[in-house]
């Protein structure tokens, strides 16, 4: 499970990028950028909450 502090650190890293979206010329561009940022943030939070990604995805665990 991901710790609250780690989640806040990930979200804080995306905060500046979300703030930069306010200067986009159209709502479509804003929505597209916002969706990309949230999808990326969600992927990072999901990966951190289940486990660390191994360096070599093909290597089997010794368990």
C-alpha positions in Angstrom: 0.0 0.0 0.0 1.2 3.5 -0.8 1.8 5.9 2.1 0.0 9.2 2.3 3.2 11.1 2.2 4.3 9.3 -0.9 1.0 9.9 -2.6 1.1 13.6 -1.8 4.7 13.8 -3.1 3.5 12.3 -6.5 0.5 14.6 -6.6 2.6 17.6 -5.7 4.9 16.8 -8.6 1.9 17.2 -11.0 0.5 20.3 -9.4 2.7 22.7 -11.4 1.8 21.0 -14.7 -1.9 21.2 -13.9 -1.5 25.0 -13.1 0.2 25.5 -16.5 -2.9 24.1 -18.2 -4.9 27.2 -17.3 -3.2 29.1 -20.0 -4.3 26.8 -22.8 -6.2 28.5 -25.6 -9.2 26.1 -25.9 -11.2 23.9 -23.6 -10.4 20.9 -25.8 -6.6 21.4 -25.2 -7.2 21.9 -21.5 -9.2 18.7 -21.2 -6.8 16.7 -23.3 -3.8 17.8 -21.2 -5.7 17.4 -17.9 -6.7 13.8 -18.9 -3.1 13.0 -19.8 -1.8 14.3 -16.5 -4.3 12.4 -14.4 -3.8 9.2 -16.3 -0.1 9.4 -15.7 -0.6 10.2 -12.0 -3.0 7.4 -11.7 -0.6 5.0 -13.3 2.2 6.0 -10.9 0.0 5.7 -7.8 -1.3 2.3 -9.0 2.2 1.0 -9.6 3.5 2.3 -6.2 0.5 0.8 -4.4 1.0 -2.8 -5.8 4.8 -3.0 -5.9 8.0 -1.8 -7.4 8.5 -2.6 -11.0 11.5 -5.0 -11.5 14.5 -3.9 -13.5 14.2 -7.0 -15.8 10.6 -7.9 -16.4 11.6 -11.3 -17.7 13.5 -12.4 -14.5 11.6 -14.8 -12.3 11.3 -14.3 -8.6 13.0 -16.8 -6.2 9.8 -17.1 -4.2 
